[in-house]
């Protein structure tokens, strides 16, 4: 049994917010919680050189393609 303090709608709100908010709101790589940007306490989580996010993007593209889906060229 999973016990949480949020409804499914509340739990999804931050993901929906991130999808719909104006792109100028973010620099890239921010952590979000409760529809807002939060600072991480871990200095390594910031990925200032952007190497980890690039690896994640490539891995995600690979998984999507391996499962028979096609990415729009605007995302690649």
PDB file with one MODEL, atoms N, CA, C and O in Angstrom:
MODEL        1
ATOM      1  N   UNK A   1       0.847  -1.180   0.000  1.00  0.00           N
ATOM      2  CA  UNK A   1       0.000   0.000   0.000  1.00  0.00           C
ATOM      3  C   UNK A   1       0.898   1.251   0.000  1.00  0.00           C
ATOM      4  O   UNK A   1       1.848   1.350   0.778  1.00  0.00           O
ATOM      5  N   UNK A   2       0.581   2.180  -0.871  1.00  0.00           N
ATOM      6  CA  UNK A   2       1.310   3.434  -0.975  1.00  0.00           C
ATOM      7  C   UNK A   2       0.496   4.535  -0.312  1.00  0.00           C
ATOM      8  O   UNK A   2      -0.671   4.750  -0.639  1.00  0.00           O
ATOM      9  N   UNK A   3       1.129   5.224   0.618  1.00  0.00           N
ATOM     10  CA  UNK A   3       0.444   6.312   1.318  1.00  0.00           C
ATOM     11  C   UNK A   3       1.128   7.625   0.933  1.00  0.00           C
ATOM     12  O   UNK A   3       2.340   7.778   1.086  1.00  0.00           O
ATOM     13  N   UNK A   4       0.337   8.559   0.436  1.00  0.00           N
ATOM     14  CA  UNK A   4       0.885   9.862   0.065  1.00  0.00           C
ATOM     15  C   UNK A   4      -0.001  10.963   0.622  1.00  0.00           C
ATOM     16  O   UNK A   4      -1.119  10.722   1.076  1.00  0.00           O
ATOM     17  N   UNK A   5       0.523  12.159   0.575  1.00  0.00           N
ATOM     18  CA  UNK A   5      -0.268  13.300   1.036  1.00  0.00           C
ATOM     19  C   UNK A   5      -0.852  14.103  -0.122  1.00  0.00           C
ATOM     20  O   UNK A   5      -1.359  15.208   0.072  1.00  0.00           O
ATOM     21  N   UNK A   6      -0.775  13.532  -1.345  1.00  0.00           N
ATOM     22  CA  UNK A   6      -1.292  14.228  -2.522  1.00  0.00           C
ATOM     23  C   UNK A   6      -2.245  13.327  -3.296  1.00  0.00           C
ATOM     24  O   UNK A   6      -2.099  12.105  -3.326  1.00  0.00           O
ATOM     25  N   UNK A   7      -3.206  13.959  -3.905  1.00  0.00           N
ATOM     26  CA  UNK A   7      -4.098  13.231  -4.812  1.00  0.00           C
ATOM     27  C   UNK A   7      -3.345  13.002  -6.127  1.00  0.00           C
ATOM     28  O   UNK A   7      -2.314  13.635  -6.356  1.00  0.00           O
ATOM     29  N   UNK A   8      -3.833  12.118  -6.987  1.00  0.00           N
ATOM     30  CA  UNK A   8      -3.185  11.941  -8.295  1.00  0.00           C
ATOM     31  C   UNK A   8      -3.090  13.258  -9.079  1.00  0.00           C
ATOM     32  O   UNK A   8      -2.089  13.516  -9.748  1.00  0.00           O
ATOM     33  N   UNK A   9      -4.119  14.072  -8.995  1.00  0.00           N
ATOM     34  CA  UNK A   9      -4.108  15.363  -9.702  1.00  0.00           C
ATOM     35  C   UNK A   9      -3.014  16.273  -9.145  1.00  0.00           C
ATOM     36  O   UNK A   9      -2.300  16.927  -9.904  1.00  0.00           O
ATOM     37  N   UNK A  10      -2.886  16.311  -7.834  1.00  0.00           N
ATOM     38  CA  UNK A  10      -1.852  17.138  -7.214  1.00  0.00           C
ATOM     39  C   UNK A  10      -0.464  16.600  -7.561  1.00  0.00           C
ATOM     40  O   UNK A  10       0.467  17.369  -7.803  1.00  0.00           O
ATOM     41  N   UNK A  11      -0.335  15.285  -7.581  1.00  0.00           N
ATOM     42  CA  UNK A  11       0.940  14.673  -7.926  1.00  0.00           C
ATOM     43  C   UNK A  11       1.362  14.963  -9.358  1.00  0.00           C
ATOM     44  O   UNK A  11       2.553  15.088  -9.644  1.00  0.00           O
ATOM     45  N   UNK A  12       0.401  15.069 -10.248  1.00  0.00           N
ATOM     46  CA  UNK A  12       0.694  15.329 -11.658  1.00  0.00           C
ATOM     47  C   UNK A  12       0.867  16.814 -11.962  1.00  0.00           C
ATOM     48  O   UNK A  12       1.383  17.165 -13.023  1.00  0.00           O
ATOM     49  N   UNK A  13       0.451  17.680 -11.063  1.00  0.00           N
ATOM     50  CA  UNK A  13       0.415  19.121 -11.326  1.00  0.00           C
ATOM     51  C   UNK A  13       1.766  19.686 -11.735  1.00  0.00           C
ATOM     52  O   UNK A  13       1.827  20.505 -12.652  1.00  0.00           O
ATOM     53  N   UNK A  14       2.850  19.277 -11.084  1.00  0.00           N
ATOM     54  CA  UNK A  14       4.158  19.833 -11.416  1.00  0.00           C
ATOM     55  C   UNK A  14       4.608  19.397 -12.805  1.00  0.00           C
ATOM     56  O   UNK A  14       5.203  20.188 -13.536  1.00  0.00           O
ATOM     57  N   UNK A  15       4.334  18.156 -13.176  1.00  0.00           N
ATOM     58  CA  UNK A  15       4.690  17.696 -14.524  1.00  0.00           C
ATOM     59  C   UNK A  15       3.897  18.445 -15.579  1.00  0.00           C
ATOM     60  O   UNK A  15       4.445  18.828 -16.612  1.00  0.00           O
ATOM     61  N   UNK A  16       2.626  18.655 -15.333  1.00  0.00           N
ATOM     62  CA  UNK A  16       1.787  19.414 -16.265  1.00  0.00           C
ATOM     63  C   UNK A  16       2.288  20.856 -16.351  1.00  0.00           C
ATOM     64  O   UNK A  16       2.389  21.419 -17.440  1.00  0.00           O
ATOM     65  N   UNK A  17       2.597  21.443 -15.207  1.00  0.00           N
ATOM     66  CA  UNK A  17       3.136  22.808 -15.161  1.00  0.00           C
ATOM     67  C   UNK A  17       4.397  22.908 -16.025  1.00  0.00           C
ATOM     68  O   UNK A  17       4.532  23.832 -16.827  1.00  0.00           O
ATOM     69  N   UNK A  18       5.313  21.957 -15.860  1.00  0.00           N
ATOM     70  CA  UNK A  18       6.571  21.983 -16.610  1.00  0.00           C
ATOM     71  C   UNK A  18       6.340  21.888 -18.115  1.00  0.00           C
ATOM     72  O   UNK A  18       7.099  22.451 -18.903  1.00  0.00           O
ATOM     73  N   UNK A  19       5.301  21.181 -18.503  1.00  0.00           N
ATOM     74  CA  UNK A  19       4.983  21.038 -19.934  1.00  0.00           C
ATOM     75  C   UNK A  19       4.340  22.281 -20.522  1.00  0.00           C
ATOM     76  O   UNK A  19       4.481  22.547 -21.716  1.00  0.00           O
ATOM     77  N   UNK A  20       3.642  23.039 -19.706  1.00  0.00           N
ATOM     78  CA  UNK A  20       2.846  24.151 -20.224  1.00  0.00           C
ATOM     79  C   UNK A  20       3.439  25.538 -19.995  1.00  0.00           C
ATOM     80  O   UNK A  20       3.060  26.491 -20.677  1.00  0.00           O
ATOM     81  N   UNK A  21       4.354  25.663 -19.054  1.00  0.00           N
ATOM     82  CA  UNK A  21       4.894  26.977 -18.705  1.00  0.00           C
ATOM     83  C   UNK A  21       5.740  27.532 -19.862  1.00  0.00           C
ATOM     84  O   UNK A  21       6.304  26.771 -20.649  1.00  0.00           O
ATOM     85  N   UNK A  22       5.817  28.840 -19.952  1.00  0.00           N
ATOM     86  CA  UNK A  22       6.620  29.507 -20.977  1.00  0.00           C
ATOM     87  C   UNK A  22       8.081  29.090 -20.842  1.00  0.00           C
ATOM     88  O   UNK A  22       8.615  29.057 -19.734  1.00  0.00           O
ATOM     89  N   UNK A  23       8.724  28.775 -21.951  1.00  0.00           N
ATOM     90  CA  UNK A  23      10.108  28.288 -21.904  1.00  0.00           C
ATOM     91  C   UNK A  23      11.087  29.295 -21.325  1.00  0.00           C
ATOM     92  O   UNK A  23      12.157  28.905 -20.857  1.00  0.00           O
ATOM     93  N   UNK A  24      10.758  30.554 -21.342  1.00  0.00           N
ATOM     94  CA  UNK A  24      11.645  31.567 -20.768  1.00  0.00           C
ATOM     95  C   UNK A  24      11.704  31.488 -19.244  1.00  0.00           C
ATOM     96  O   UNK A  24      12.546  32.139 -18.625  1.00  0.00           O
ATOM     97  N   UNK A  25      10.827  30.708 -18.638  1.00  0.00           N
ATOM     98  CA  UNK A  25      10.788  30.559 -17.193  1.00  0.00           C
ATOM     99  C   UNK A  25      11.994  29.784 -16.685  1.00  0.00           C
ATOM    100  O   UNK A  25      12.415  29.976 -15.544  1.00  0.00           O
ATOM    101  N   UNK A  26      12.556  28.908 -17.518  1.00  0.00           N
ATOM    102  CA  UNK A  26      13.648  28.036 -17.093  1.00  0.00           C
ATOM    103  C   UNK A  26      14.925  28.314 -17.865  1.00  0.00           C
ATOM    104  O   UNK A  26      14.892  28.737 -19.021  1.00  0.00           O
ATOM    105  N   UNK A  27      16.055  28.070 -17.204  1.00  0.00           N
ATOM    106  CA  UNK A  27      17.347  28.110 -17.880  1.00  0.00           C
ATOM    107  C   UNK A  27      17.664  26.733 -18.449  1.00  0.00           C
ATOM    108  O   UNK A  27      18.322  26.609 -19.482  1.00  0.00           O
ATOM    109  N   UNK A  28      17.187  25.707 -17.763  1.00  0.00           N
ATOM    110  CA  UNK A  28      17.443  24.324 -18.140  1.00  0.00           C
ATOM    111  C   UNK A  28      18.106  23.586 -16.999  1.00  0.00           C
ATOM    112  O   UNK A  28      19.092  24.058 -16.433  1.00  0.00           O
ATOM    113  N   UNK A  29      17.564  22.423 -16.659  1.00  0.00           N
ATOM    114  CA  UNK A  29      18.156  21.600 -15.617  1.00  0.00           C
ATOM    115  C   UNK A  29      17.651  21.874 -14.216  1.00  0.00           C
ATOM    116  O   UNK A  29      18.163  21.303 -13.253  1.00  0.00           O
ATOM    117  N   UNK A  30      16.660  22.733 -14.082  1.00  0.00           N
ATOM    118  CA  UNK A  30      16.137  23.040 -12.752  1.00  0.00           C
ATOM    119  C   UNK A  30      15.356  21.860 -12.186  1.00  0.00           C
ATOM    120  O   UNK A  30      14.843  21.021 -12.926  1.00  0.00           O
ATOM    121  N   UNK A  31      15.279  21.815 -10.884  1.00  0.00           N
ATOM    122  CA  UNK A  31      14.439  20.841 -10.192  1.00  0.00           C
ATOM    123  C   UNK A  31      13.136  21.533  -9.826  1.00  0.00           C
ATOM    124  O   UNK A  31      13.130  22.675  -9.367  1.00  0.00           O
ATOM    125  N   UNK A  32      12.041  20.830 -10.035  1.00  0.00           N
ATOM    126  CA  UNK A  32      10.725  21.395  -9.747  1.00  0.00           C
ATOM    127  C   UNK A  32      10.038  20.596  -8.644  1.00  0.00           C
ATOM    128  O   UNK A  32      10.172  19.376  -8.556  1.00  0.00           O
ATOM    129  N   UNK A  33       9.306  21.313  -7.815  1.00  0.00           N
ATOM    130  CA  UNK A  33       8.460  20.699  -6.794  1.00  0.00           C
ATOM    131  C   UNK A  33       7.308  21.642  -6.536  1.00  0.00           C
ATOM    132  O   UNK A  33       7.501  22.850  -6.396  1.00  0.00           O
ATOM    133  N   UNK A  34       6.122  21.097  -6.475  1.00  0.00           N
ATOM    134  CA  UNK A  34       4.916  21.883  -6.208  1.00  0.00           C
ATOM    135  C   UNK A  34       4.815  23.098  -7.134  1.00  0.00           C
ATOM    136  O   UNK A  34       4.552  24.216  -6.689  1.00  0.00           O
ATOM    137  N   UNK A  35       5.026  22.860  -8.408  1.00  0.00           N
ATOM    138  CA  UNK A  35       4.898  23.871  -9.470  1.00  0.00           C
ATOM    139  C   UNK A  35       5.844  25.050  -9.301  1.00  0.00           C
ATOM    140  O   UNK A  35       5.503  26.181  -9.649  1.00  0.00           O
ATOM    141  N   UNK A  36       7.009  24.792  -8.779  1.00  0.00           N
ATOM    142  CA  UNK A  36       8.005  25.850  -8.647  1.00  0.00           C
ATOM    143  C   UNK A  36       9.411  25.281  -8.696  1.00  0.00           C
ATOM    144  O   UNK A  36       9.611  24.080  -8.518  1.00  0.00           O
ATOM    145  N   UNK A  37      10.378  26.144  -8.936  1.00  0.00           N
ATOM    146  CA  UNK A  37      11.780  25.754  -8.983  1.00  0.00           C
ATOM    147  C   UNK A  37      12.304  25.690  -7.557  1.00  0.00           C
ATOM    148  O   UNK A  37      12.051  26.585  -6.750  1.00  0.00           O
ATOM    149  N   UNK A  38      13.043  24.614  -7.250  1.00  0.00           N
ATOM    150  CA  UNK A  38      13.661  24.476  -5.934  1.00  0.00           C
ATOM    151  C   UNK A  38      15.153  24.249  -6.114  1.00  0.00           C
ATOM    152  O   UNK A  38      15.594  23.664  -7.103  1.00  0.00           O
ATOM    153  N   UNK A  39      15.905  24.713  -5.159  1.00  0.00           N
ATOM    154  CA  UNK A  39      17.357  24.511  -5.175  1.00  0.00           C
ATOM    155  C   UNK A  39      17.680  23.124  -4.644  1.00  0.00           C
ATOM    156  O   UNK A  39      17.071  22.657  -3.682  1.00  0.00           O
ATOM    157  N   UNK A  40      18.634  22.480  -5.274  1.00  0.00           N
ATOM    158  CA  UNK A  40      19.084  21.194  -4.785  1.00  0.00           C
ATOM    159  C   UNK A  40      20.195  21.414  -3.764  1.00  0.00           C
ATOM    160  O   UNK A  40      20.963  22.370  -3.868  1.00  0.00           O
ATOM    161  N   UNK A  41      20.271  20.545  -2.802  1.00  0.00           N
ATOM    162  CA  UNK A  41      21.315  20.638  -1.792  1.00  0.00           C
ATOM    163  C   UNK A  41      22.581  19.941  -2.250  1.00  0.00           C
ATOM    164  O   UNK A  41      23.637  20.114  -1.642  1.00  0.00           O
ATOM    165  N   UNK A  42      22.492  19.166  -3.303  1.00  0.00           N
ATOM    166  CA  UNK A  42      23.622  18.400  -3.799  1.00  0.00           C
ATOM    167  C   UNK A  42      24.303  19.176  -4.918  1.00  0.00           C
ATOM    168  O   UNK A  42      23.708  19.395  -5.973  1.00  0.00           O
ATOM    169  N   UNK A  43      25.532  19.589  -4.698  1.00  0.00           N
ATOM    170  CA  UNK A  43      26.229  20.390  -5.707  1.00  0.00           C
ATOM    171  C   UNK A  43      26.440  19.630  -7.008  1.00  0.00           C
ATOM    172  O   UNK A  43      26.556  20.250  -8.065  1.00  0.00           O
ATOM    173  N   UNK A  44      26.493  18.299  -6.957  1.00  0.00           N
ATOM    174  CA  UNK A  44      26.701  17.511  -8.161  1.00  0.00           C
ATOM    175  C   UNK A  44      25.428  17.369  -8.982  1.00  0.00           C
ATOM    176  O   UNK A  44      25.487  17.017 -10.160  1.00  0.00           O
ATOM    177  N   UNK A  45      24.306  17.631  -8.387  1.00  0.00           N
ATOM    178  CA  UNK A  45      23.029  17.491  -9.096  1.00  0.00           C
ATOM    179  C   UNK A  45      22.798  18.622 -10.085  1.00  0.00           C
ATOM    180  O   UNK A  45      21.916  18.518 -10.937  1.00  0.00           O
ATOM    181  N   UNK A  46      23.553  19.677  -9.994  1.00  0.00           N
ATOM    182  CA  UNK A  46      23.331  20.832 -10.862  1.00  0.00           C
ATOM    183  C   UNK A  46      23.779  20.601 -12.297  1.00  0.00           C
ATOM    184  O   UNK A  46      23.261  21.248 -13.207  1.00  0.00           O
ATOM    185  N   UNK A  47      24.732  19.692 -12.528  1.00  0.00           N
ATOM    186  CA  UNK A  47      25.175  19.337 -13.879  1.00  0.00           C
ATOM    187  C   UNK A  47      25.531  20.585 -14.689  1.00  0.00           C
ATOM    188  O   UNK A  47      25.035  20.777 -15.798  1.00  0.00           O
ATOM    189  N   UNK A  48      26.386  21.418 -14.129  1.00  0.00           N
ATOM    190  CA  UNK A  48      26.713  22.692 -14.769  1.00  0.00           C
ATOM    191  C   UNK A  48      27.356  22.531 -16.140  1.00  0.00           C
ATOM    192  O   UNK A  48      27.227  23.413 -16.988  1.00  0.00           O
ATOM    193  N   UNK A  49      28.045  21.418 -16.370  1.00  0.00           N
ATOM    194  CA  UNK A  49      28.659  21.194 -17.681  1.00  0.00           C
ATOM    195  C   UNK A  49      27.677  20.572 -18.673  1.00  0.00           C
ATOM    196  O   UNK A  49      28.000  20.392 -19.846  1.00  0.00           O
ATOM    197  N   UNK A  50      26.489  20.250 -18.197  1.00  0.00           N
ATOM    198  CA  UNK A  50      25.403  19.702 -19.014  1.00  0.00           C
ATOM    199  C   UNK A  50      25.741  18.353 -19.637  1.00  0.00           C
ATOM    200  O   UNK A  50      25.132  17.974 -20.637  1.00  0.00           O
ATOM    201  N   UNK A  51      26.696  17.621 -19.070  1.00  0.00           N
ATOM    202  CA  UNK A  51      27.047  16.323 -19.632  1.00  0.00           C
ATOM    203  C   UNK A  51      26.024  15.261 -19.269  1.00  0.00           C
ATOM    204  O   UNK A  51      25.692  14.417 -20.101  1.00  0.00           O
ATOM    205  N   UNK A  52      25.520  15.287 -18.043  1.00  0.00           N
ATOM    206  CA  UNK A  52      24.562  14.265 -17.632  1.00  0.00           C
ATOM    207  C   UNK A  52      23.240  14.406 -18.370  1.00  0.00           C
ATOM    208  O   UNK A  52      22.652  13.404 -18.776  1.00  0.00           O
ATOM    209  N   UNK A  53      22.767  15.630 -18.551  1.00  0.00           N
ATOM    210  CA  UNK A  53      21.486  15.798 -19.245  1.00  0.00           C
ATOM    211  C   UNK A  53      21.598  15.398 -20.714  1.00  0.00           C
ATOM    212  O   UNK A  53      20.638  14.900 -21.300  1.00  0.00           O
ATOM    213  N   UNK A  54      22.781  15.620 -21.311  1.00  0.00           N
ATOM    214  CA  UNK A  54      22.977  15.193 -22.699  1.00  0.00           C
ATOM    215  C   UNK A  54      22.952  13.675 -22.795  1.00  0.00           C
ATOM    216  O   UNK A  54      22.356  13.123 -23.720  1.00  0.00           O
ATOM    217  N   UNK A  55      23.601  12.986 -21.836  1.00  0.00           N
ATOM    218  CA  UNK A  55      23.578  11.527 -21.827  1.00  0.00           C
ATOM    219  C   UNK A  55      22.157  11.009 -21.635  1.00  0.00           C
ATOM    220  O   UNK A  55      21.749  10.045 -22.282  1.00  0.00           O
ATOM    221  N   UNK A  56      21.412  11.646 -20.750  1.00  0.00           N
ATOM    222  CA  UNK A  56      20.029  11.241 -20.512  1.00  0.00           C
ATOM    223  C   UNK A  56      19.192  11.424 -21.773  1.00  0.00           C
ATOM    224  O   UNK A  56      18.386  10.557 -22.112  1.00  0.00           O
ATOM    225  N   UNK A  57      19.377  12.546 -22.470  1.00  0.00           N
ATOM    226  CA  UNK A  57      18.616  12.813 -23.696  1.00  0.00           C
ATOM    227  C   UNK A  57      18.910  11.744 -24.746  1.00  0.00           C
ATOM    228  O   UNK A  57      17.988  11.208 -25.361  1.00  0.00           O
ATOM    229  N   UNK A  58      20.183  11.434 -24.952  1.00  0.00           N
ATOM    230  CA  UNK A  58      20.576  10.439 -25.941  1.00  0.00           C
ATOM    231  C   UNK A  58      20.009   9.069 -25.568  1.00  0.00           C
ATOM    232  O   UNK A  58      19.482   8.360 -26.425  1.00  0.00           O
ATOM    233  N   UNK A  59      20.116   8.698 -24.296  1.00  0.00           N
ATOM    234  CA  UNK A  59      19.583   7.408 -23.847  1.00  0.00           C
ATOM    235  C   UNK A  59      18.070   7.348 -24.047  1.00  0.00           C
ATOM    236  O   UNK A  59      17.538   6.316 -24.455  1.00  0.00           O
ATOM    237  N   UNK A  60      17.380   8.444 -23.763  1.00  0.00           N
ATOM    238  CA  UNK A  60      15.927   8.488 -23.926  1.00  0.00           C
ATOM    239  C   UNK A  60      15.546   8.357 -25.394  1.00  0.00           C
ATOM    240  O   UNK A  60      14.625   7.612 -25.729  1.00  0.00           O
ATOM    241  N   UNK A  61      16.249   9.076 -26.279  1.00  0.00           N
ATOM    242  CA  UNK A  61      15.992   8.957 -27.717  1.00  0.00           C
ATOM    243  C   UNK A  61      16.192   7.520 -28.187  1.00  0.00           C
ATOM    244  O   UNK A  61      15.395   7.002 -28.969  1.00  0.00           O
ATOM    245  N   UNK A  62      17.249   6.882 -27.713  1.00  0.00           N
ATOM    246  CA  UNK A  62      17.553   5.513 -28.104  1.00  0.00           C
ATOM    247  C   UNK A  62      16.434   4.564 -27.683  1.00  0.00           C
ATOM    248  O   UNK A  62      15.992   3.733 -28.476  1.00  0.00           O
ATOM    249  N   UNK A  63      15.984   4.685 -26.455  1.00  0.00           N
ATOM    250  CA  UNK A  63      14.904   3.827 -25.952  1.00  0.00           C
ATOM    251  C   UNK A  63      13.625   4.048 -26.748  1.00  0.00           C
ATOM    252  O   UNK A  63      12.933   3.090 -27.091  1.00  0.00           O
ATOM    253  N   UNK A  64      13.310   5.297 -27.041  1.00  0.00           N
ATOM    254  CA  UNK A  64      12.096   5.612 -27.804  1.00  0.00           C
ATOM    255  C   UNK A  64      12.170   4.976 -29.190  1.00  0.00           C
ATOM    256  O   UNK A  64      11.214   4.346 -29.643  1.00  0.00           O
ATOM    257  N   UNK A  65      13.304   5.143 -29.857  1.00  0.00           N
ATOM    258  CA  UNK A  65      13.469   4.587 -31.211  1.00  0.00           C
ATOM    259  C   UNK A  65      13.454   3.055 -31.202  1.00  0.00           C
ATOM    260  O   UNK A  65      12.868   2.436 -32.090  1.00  0.00           O
ATOM    261  N   UNK A  66      14.104   2.435 -30.190  1.00  0.00           N
ATOM    262  CA  UNK A  66      14.136   0.978 -30.095  1.00  0.00           C
ATOM    263  C   UNK A  66      12.744   0.388 -29.891  1.00  0.00           C
ATOM    264  O   UNK A  66      12.511  -0.781 -30.198  1.00  0.00           O
ATOM    265  N   UNK A  67      11.836   1.182 -29.381  1.00  0.00           N
ATOM    266  CA  UNK A  67      10.482   0.711 -29.137  1.00  0.00           C
ATOM    267  C   UNK A  67       9.516   1.088 -30.256  1.00  0.00           C
ATOM    268  O   UNK A  67       8.298   1.017 -30.093  1.00  0.00           O
ATOM    269  N   UNK A  68      10.085   1.492 -31.406  1.00  0.00           N
ATOM    270  CA  UNK A  68       9.274   1.685 -32.597  1.00  0.00           C
ATOM    271  C   UNK A  68       8.616   3.047 -32.740  1.00  0.00           C
ATOM    272  O   UNK A  68       7.768   3.232 -33.613  1.00  0.00           O
ATOM    273  N   UNK A  69       8.986   3.991 -31.908  1.00  0.00           N
ATOM    274  CA  UNK A  69       8.409   5.330 -32.020  1.00  0.00           C
ATOM    275  C   UNK A  69       9.366   6.239 -32.772  1.00  0.00           C
ATOM    276  O   UNK A  69      10.574   6.002 -32.793  1.00  0.00           O
ATOM    277  N   UNK A  70       8.826   7.272 -33.384  1.00  0.00           N
ATOM    278  CA  UNK A  70       9.640   8.219 -34.138  1.00  0.00           C
ATOM    279  C   UNK A  70       9.530   9.591 -33.490  1.00  0.00           C
ATOM    280  O   UNK A  70       8.440  10.050 -33.148  1.00  0.00           O
ATOM    281  N   UNK A  71      10.674  10.231 -33.331  1.00  0.00           N
ATOM    282  CA  UNK A  71      10.706  11.565 -32.753  1.00  0.00           C
ATOM    283  C   UNK A  71      10.579  12.610 -33.853  1.00  0.00           C
ATOM    284  O   UNK A  71      11.178  12.461 -34.918  1.00  0.00           O
ATOM    285  N   UNK A  72       9.806  13.667 -33.608  1.00  0.00           N
ATOM    286  CA  UNK A  72       9.762  14.757 -34.588  1.00  0.00           C
ATOM    287  C   UNK A  72      11.146  15.376 -34.728  1.00  0.00           C
ATOM    288  O   UNK A  72      11.875  15.495 -33.744  1.00  0.00           O
ATOM    289  N   UNK A  73      11.505  15.762 -35.924  1.00  0.00           N
ATOM    290  CA  UNK A  73      12.845  16.339 -36.152  1.00  0.00           C
ATOM    291  C   UNK A  73      13.068  17.593 -35.325  1.00  0.00           C
ATOM    292  O   UNK A  73      14.216  17.949 -35.057  1.00  0.00           O
ATOM    293  N   UNK A  74      12.000  18.275 -34.910  1.00  0.00           N
ATOM    294  CA  UNK A  74      12.157  19.482 -34.091  1.00  0.00           C
ATOM    295  C   UNK A  74      12.692  19.154 -32.693  1.00  0.00           C
ATOM    296  O   UNK A  74      13.204  20.040 -32.008  1.00  0.00           O
ATOM    297  N   UNK A  75      12.579  17.905 -32.267  1.00  0.00           N
ATOM    298  CA  UNK A  75      13.075  17.509 -30.950  1.00  0.00           C
ATOM    299  C   UNK A  75      14.485  16.952 -31.005  1.00  0.00           C
ATOM    300  O   UNK A  75      15.170  16.895 -29.984  1.00  0.00           O
ATOM    301  N   UNK A  76      14.922  16.543 -32.175  1.00  0.00           N
ATOM    302  CA  UNK A  76      16.231  15.888 -32.300  1.00  0.00           C
ATOM    303  C   UNK A  76      17.314  16.925 -32.470  1.00  0.00           C
ATOM    304  O   UNK A  76      18.488  16.577 -32.593  1.00  0.00           O
TER     305      UNK A  76
ENDMDL
END
